[in-house]
Amino acid sequence: MNLNEIIFVSDMTFEDFILLHESDDFTRLLLSKNQYPEVDVSLAVSAIESRRKLKKKVPEWYAVPGLVLPFPLSAEQCSSSATAMYKSELVARLAGPKGKVADLTGGLGVDAAAFASVTGEVLYNEMSSELCEAVRKNFSLLGIGNVRFSCSKAEKGALESILDGFKPNVIFLDPARRDAAARKVFMLEDCSPDITALQDELLAASRNVLVKISPLADISMILRTLRNIKEIHIVEADGECKELLLLMDREFSGDSPLIEVASLRDNQSLCFRAEDEFEAEAKFVDKSDALDGLQLFEPGKALMKSGAFKLISSRYGLQKLDRHTHLYAAKKIPEALHGFGKVYSIIETAPAGRQSFRDFGRKYPQAEVTARNVPMSSDELRKKLGCSSGSNVHIFCTSVASEKLLLAATTLPGARR
């Protein structure tokens, strides 16, 4: 496929074709490609599939049907506008408005475009020549001019050639988390490029290196594998842990990085260091404490990822339901935590037993359910209750002060569900 042979926005045929067939079945469209000799239908189908993936993630790009989007996987794996903007704010702090940023794993270019909006110049590097050429054309169409392009594989020994005299204040990498057989991988050394093998070269070329890794990665293991990690950013959006970012600083010699959990929906952040969690003393619910009428806080995935289990209790005055039950109760959950999880109002509790399961199931025939720190799964709990999904009621079966308890709660108005 030769991108130079495609009809671009200057001749509206390709753009009009995409808009006209945006909702069509791909198989039928490909089978009828002979009806459209003036259009590269295979590329158009790839663009339509990519646009569907970009509609919510990068709506400002979706609004430009002339963009060349040759690989749907690159659209699936690219950053959203919100997460790209978060990274650009980090980069702006490090590089400044006239600084330089090298994106060594450019992909579809969403991150590079965000960096270009806040810094002086960006080096975009991508090993796929086809994708690199597509992004070059797309950036021209989007009016992004302060970017230079490189098409090389980021690997050991190649960095000097890729930079070619470019002196970055920040280097950014988002290693591919799939192997040659397109299977997902999670270990740093299995990703491409291998950051563990590159870290010395990267830190020699730039004081600051920002790395995006799998949200499933084990933070404690990462800290043992990579050096000079000054900051760890755990980014939550739409109730999911979307990104795990490591900021390496060659001048940082400490062993306790700053950990920031960021909620993009609520524009909130929670910052701490590992020793803060280690030194924190949690307050626990007592067996005699009545939970009815209290509010309940269920941490989201990003906050759980951070490991700040005792800190939540000590910093915000919450009572932990049990040592290994990461649920918290208080008369009122502080607004500062609302962006990092779900907030409920507890309406009823009962010891977990056969009769209680039956009673709760009859009283709440529709409810969401969660089994936490008890020897059963959430699916098993639903079967015991006999309720179906729905309504704003949530039933927990969990350990409270070393006892198994059923807890019914309702989502607070305006709280995340």
C-alpha positions in Angstrom: 0.0 0.0 0.0 1.5 3.3 -1.1 0.2 6.3 0.9 1.5 8.7 -1.7 -1.0 7.3 -4.2 -4.0 8.0 -2.0 -6.5 10.8 -2.8 -6.3 13.1 0.2 -8.5 15.9 1.4 -7.4 18.2 -1.5 -9.6 15.9 -3.6 -12.6 15.1 -1.6 -13.3 11.6 -3.0 -11.5 9.7 -0.3 -13.0 11.8 2.5 -16.5 11.7 1.0 -16.2 7.9 0.7 -15.3 7.5 4.4 -18.2 9.7 5.5 -20.7 8.0 3.1 -19.7 4.4 4.3 -18.8 5.0 7.9 -21.6 2.7 9.2 -21.2 0.0 6.5 -20.3 -3.6 7.0 -16.6 -4.0 6.3 -16.8 -7.3 4.5 -19.5 -6.1 2.1 -17.6 -3.0 1.5 -14.4 -4.8 0.6 -16.3 -7.2 -1.6 -17.7 -4.3 -3.6 -14.4 -2.4 -4.0 -14.5 -2.8 -7.8 -17.4 -0.4 -7.8 -15.0 2.3 -6.5 -11.9 2.3 -8.8 -10.9 5.8 -7.8 -10.6 4.9 -4.1 -8.3 2.6 -2.1 -11.1 0.8 -0.4 -8.8 -1.3 1.8 -7.2 1.8 3.2 -10.6 3.4 3.6 -11.9 0.4 5.6 -8.9 0.7 7.8 -9.6 4.4 8.3 -13.2 3.8 9.1 -12.4 1.1 11.6 -9.8 3.4 13.2 -12.2 6.3 13.3 -14.8 4.2 15.2 -12.1 3.5 17.8 -11.1 7.2 17.9 -14.7 8.6 18.2 -14.6 8.7 22.1 -10.8 8.6 22.6 -9.7 11.4 20.4 -12.9 13.2 19.2 -11.0 16.1 17.7 -9.3 13.7 15.3 -12.5 11.9 14.6 -13.9 15.2 13.3 -11.3 15.2 10.5 -12.3 12.4 8.0 -9.3 13.1 5.8 -6.8 11.7 8.3 -4.8 8.7 7.1 -5.3 5.8 9.6 -3.8 2.7 8.1 -3.7 0.4 11.1 -6.8 0.0 13.4 -4.5 -1.5 16.1 -2.7 1.7 16.4 -6.0 3.5 17.0 -6.9 0.9 19.6 -3.6 1.3 21.4 -3.2 5.1 21.2 -3.7 7.5 24.1 -7.0 9.2 24.6 -7.0 13.0 24.4 -7.4 13.2 28.2 -4.4 10.9 29.0 -2.3 12.6 26.3 -3.0 16.0 27.8 -2.0 14.6 31.3 1.3 13.5 29.9 1.8 16.8 28.1 1.4 18.7 31.4 4.1 16.5 32.9 6.3 17.2 29.9 5.6 20.9 29.9 6.7 21.1 33.6 10.0 19.3 32.7 10.8 20.8 29.3 9.2 24.3 29.4 7.5 26.1 26.5 10.6 26.2 24.4 12.0 22.8 25.3 12.4 19.7 23.2 10.8 16.3 23.5 11.7 13.1 21.8 8.8 10.5 21.4 10.7 7.4 20.4 7.6 5.2 20.0 5.4 7.6 18.1 2.6 5.3 17.0 -0.5 7.2 15.8 1.0 10.4 17.2 -1.6 11.4 19.7 1.0 11.9 22.4 3.4 13.6 20.1 0.7 16.1 19.0 -0.1 16.9 22.7 3.6 17.4 23.4 3.9 19.7 20.4 1.1 21.9 21.8 3.1 22.7 24.9 6.8 22.6 23.9 9.1 24.2 21.3 9.9 21.1 19.2 9.1 17.4 19.1 11.0 14.5 17.5 8.5 11.8 16.4 10.1 8.4 15.8 8.2 5.3 14.6 9.7 2.1 13.3 6.8 1.5 10.8 7.5 3.6 7.7 3.9 3.4 6.7 2.6 4.7 10.0 5.3 7.4 10.1 4.4 8.7 6.7 0.7 8.7 7.6 1.4 10.7 10.8 3.5 13.2 8.8 0.6 13.8 6.5 -1.9 13.9 9.3 0.1 16.5 11.3 0.2 18.7 8.2 -3.6 18.4 7.9 -4.0 19.1 11.6 -1.7 22.2 11.4 1.0 20.7 13.7 4.3 22.1 12.4 6.9 21.9 15.2 7.6 18.2 14.7 10.6 16.5 13.0 10.2 12.9 11.9 12.4 9.8 12.2 11.7 6.2 11.1 13.9 3.8 13.0 13.6 1.0 15.5 14.3 2.2 19.1 16.8 -0.4 20.3 20.1 -0.6 22.0 22.8 1.3 20.1 20.3 3.2 17.8 19.5 6.2 20.0 22.3 8.5 18.8 21.3 7.9 15.2 17.6 8.5 15.9 18.3 11.8 17.7 20.8 12.9 15.1 21.8 16.0 17.0 18.4 16.6 18.6 18.9 17.5 22.3 15.7 16.5 24.2 14.8 17.8 27.6 12.5 14.8 27.9 12.4 11.4 26.2 9.1 9.6 26.1 8.6 5.9 25.3 5.5 3.7 25.2 6.9 0.2 24.6 4.7 -2.2 22.7 3.2 -4.7 25.0 2.7 -7.5 22.3 5.3 -10.0 21.1 6.0 -11.1 17.6 2.9 -13.4 17.7 0.7 -10.4 18.8 0.3 -11.9 22.2 0.1 -9.5 25.2 3.2 -9.3 27.4 3.7 -7.5 30.7 7.3 -7.9 31.8 9.4 -4.9 30.9 12.1 -7.0 29.2 9.5 -8.6 27.0 8.2 -5.3 25.7 9.6 -3.5 22.6 11.8 -1.6 23.1 13.2 -3.2 26.2 13.6 -0.3 28.7 15.8 -2.4 31.0 18.4 -2.6 28.3 18.1 1.0 27.1 17.9 2.9 30.4 21.6 3.8 30.5 21.5 5.2 27.0 18.3 7.0 27.6 19.5 8.8 30.8 22.7 9.7 29.1 20.8 11.4 26.3 18.3 13.2 28.5 18.0 14.0 32.1 14.2 13.1 32.1 12.8 9.9 30.7 9.0 9.3 30.8 7.9 5.7 30.3 4.4 4.4 29.9 4.1 0.8 31.1 1.3 -1.7 31.5 -1.2 -0.7 34.2 -1.0 -4.4 35.3 2.8 -4.1 36.1 4.0 -4.7 39.6 5.3 -1.4 40.9 7.6 -3.0 43.5 9.2 -5.1 40.9 9.6 -2.1 38.6 11.4 -0.2 41.3 13.8 -3.2 41.6 14.3 -3.3 37.8 14.7 0.4 36.8 16.8 3.1 38.5 16.5 6.8 39.0 12.7 6.6 39.2 11.7 10.0 40.7 7.9 9.9 40.2 5.2 7.3 39.5 1.9 8.5 38.0 -1.2 6.3 38.1 -3.9 7.7 35.9 -7.6 6.9 36.3 -10.3 7.7 33.7 -13.8 6.2 33.3 -13.3 4.2 36.5 -10.3 2.3 35.0 -6.6 2.5 35.7 -5.6 3.8 32.2 -2.0 4.5 32.5 1.0 3.8 34.7 3.8 6.4 34.0 7.4 6.3 35.3 9.5 9.4 35.4 13.2 8.7 35.5 15.6 11.5 36.4 19.3 10.8 36.1 20.0 13.3 38.9 17.6 11.6 41.3 19.3 9.3 43.7 16.6 8.6 46.2 14.8 5.3 46.7 11.4 6.6 47.5 9.7 8.1 44.4 6.7 10.4 44.6 3.5 8.5 43.8 0.6 10.5 42.3 -2.8 9.0 41.7 -4.7 11.2 39.2 -8.4 11.2 38.5 -9.0 12.8 35.1 -12.8 12.8 35.4 -12.6 14.9 38.6 -9.3 16.6 38.0 -8.1 15.5 41.4 -4.8 14.0 42.6 -3.5 12.2 45.6 0.2 12.3 46.3 2.3 10.3 48.7 5.6 8.4 49.1 6.1 4.8 50.0 7.2 5.6 53.5 3.9 7.6 54.1 2.0 4.3 53.6 4.5 2.4 55.7 4.3 4.8 58.6 0.5 5.3 58.4 -1.7 3.8 61.1 -5.1 2.8 60.0 -8.2 3.0 62.1 -10.4 -0.1 62.1 -14.1 -0.7 62.6 -14.9 -2.3 65.9 -17.3 -5.2 66.3 -19.6 -3.0 68.3 -19.7 -0.2 65.7 -23.0 0.3 63.9 -22.4 0.8 60.2 -26.0 1.6 59.2 -26.3 5.2 58.1 -22.6 5.6 57.5 -21.1 6.3 54.1 -18.9 3.7 52.4 -15.9 4.3 50.2 -14.8 1.7 47.6 -11.4 2.7 46.2 -11.1 2.6 42.4 -8.5 0.6 40.5 -5.9 3.3 40.3 -6.0 4.0 44.0 -5.8 0.2 44.7 -2.9 0.0 42.4 -1.0 2.6 44.4 -1.1 0.5 47.6 -2.2 3.4 49.8 -4.4 1.2 52.0 -3.5 2.5 55.5 -2.9 6.1 54.2 -6.5 6.5 53.1 -7.6 5.8 56.6 -5.1 7.9 58.5 -5.1 10.9 56.1 -8.9 11.2 55.6 -10.1 9.9 59.0 -11.8 6.8 57.6 -12.3 3.5 59.4 -11.1 0.4 57.5 -13.6 -2.4 57.7 -10.8 -5.0 58.3 -7.1 -5.4 57.9 -7.4 -7.0 54.4 -10.7 -5.5 53.4 -10.0 -2.4 51.4 -13.4 -0.7 52.1 -13.7 2.3 54.3 -16.5 3.8 56.4 -17.2 7.3 57.8 -20.1 9.6 58.6 -19.1 11.5 55.4 -16.5 10.6 52.8 -14.4 13.7 52.0 -15.0 15.2 48.6 -11.3 14.9 48.0 -11.7 11.1 47.6 -14.8 11.1 45.4 -12.7 11.1 42.2 -10.8 8.0 43.3 -13.6 5.5 43.8 -17.3 4.9 44.6 -19.2 6.4 47.5 -22.3 4.7 49.0 -24.7 5.2 51.8 -25.0 2.0 54.0 -28.7 1.1 54.5 -28.5 -2.3 56.1 -26.1 -4.9 57.5 -26.5 -8.5 58.7 -24.2 -11.5 59.5 -23.5 -13.5 56.4 -25.5 -16.6 56.7 -28.1 -18.7 54.8 -31.1 -16.8 56.2 -29.5 -13.4 55.5 -28.7 -14.3 51.9 -32.3 -15.3 51.5 -33.6 -12.1 53.1 -31.4 -9.8 51.2 -32.2 -11.5 47.9 -35.9 -11.0 48.5 -35.6 -7.5 49.7 -33.2 -6.4 46.9 -34.2 -8.5 43.8 -32.1 -6.2 41.6 -28.6 -5.2 42.9 -25.0 -5.1 42.0 -22.9 -7.5 44.1 -19.3 -7.7 45.3 -17.6 -10.3 47.4 -14.5 -8.9 49.1 -12.0 -10.7 51.4 -14.3 -13.7 51.8 -13.9 -17.2 50.5 -16.4 -16.8 47.6 -16.5 -15.0 44.2 -18.9 -12.3 43.3 -20.7 -14.7 40.9 -21.1 -17.2 43.8 -22.5 -14.4 45.9 -25.1 -13.5 43.3 -26.2 -17.1 43.1 -26.6 -17.2 46.9 -28.7 -14.0 46.8 -30.6 -14.9 43.7 -30.8 -11.3 42.6 -30.2 -9.9 39.1 -28.1 -6.9 38.1 -29.6 -3.4 38.2 -30.8 -0.6 40.4 -28.6 1.7 42.5 -28.4 -0.9 45.3 -25.0 -2.6 45.9 -24.7 -5.7 48.2 -21.3 -6.5 49.6 -20.3 -9.6 51.3 -17.0 -8.9 53.2 -15.0 -9.3 56.3 -15.7 -6.6 58.9 -13.8 -6.7 62.2 -13.0 -10.4 61.5 -16.6 -11.3 60.9 -18.3 -12.1 57.6 -21.0 -9.5 57.0 -23.6 -8.7 54.3 -23.9 -5.0 53.6 -26.5 -3.3 51.5 -25.7 0.3 50.3 -27.0 2.8 47.7 -25.0 4.9 45.4 -25.0 8.6 46.6 -26.7 11.0 44.1 -24.0 12.3 41.8 -21.4 9.7 42.9 -19.6 7.5 40.4 -21.4 4.3 39.6 
